[in-house]
């Protein structure tokens, strides 16, 4: 099984179509929880997120799509790395 690692300066695609440019992985100052800091872009109104800067817990960023809630989605994970970006 391929290990999924979030690295700075990589591009990821959200299962609803938006793209996320990872800025860094940070630690919450109080809890120590790892957070992915990313720029949401190319959203085109498909998600609740507007284009901008966001932080999301690393575990949630790497989690699988809830296919009971979104049965039509073919993407396995909430965010998947784009290997070839233009």
C-alpha positions, -999 to 999 in steps of 0.1 A, spaced: 0 0 0 13 34 -10 20 58 19 3 92 14 25 120 27 16 157 25 46 178 16 48 216 11 45 229 -25 24 200 -37 -10 203 -55 -39 182 -43 -75 178 -57 -105 178 -34 -131 152 -43 -156 180 -52 -132 195 -77 -113 223 -60 -75 223 -61 -54 227 -29 -18 240 -30 -1 229 2 18 256 18 31 237 49 22 212 76 20 230 109 15 219 146 -13 234 167 4 254 194 -18 240 222 -27 204 212 2 195 190 -22 183 163 -8 185 128 -26 208 104 -23 211 66 -21 248 56 -32 252 20 -45 276 -6 -78 265 -21 -81 275 -57 -100 268 -89 -130 262 -68 -156 274 -93 -183 274 -66 -183 236 -62 -176 236 -25 -184 256 6 -148 268 5 -141 300 -14 -107 304 -29 -84 314 0 -61 300 27 -73 272 50 -60 249 77 -74 214 81 -63 186 105 -39 162 87 -60 132 95 -90 148 79 -70 160 49 -59 124 42 -92 107 51 -114 87 27 -145 102 12 -177 93 30 -192 72 2 -225 67 21 -230 105 21 -215 109 -14 -223 77 -33 -216 93 -67 -180 102 -59 -154 79 -75 -124 95 -58 -113 74 -29 -98 101 -7 -110 135 3 -78 150 -12 -56 132 -37 -22 145 -48 -19 156 -84 13 140 -97 16 160 -129 8 197 -124 11 223 -152 
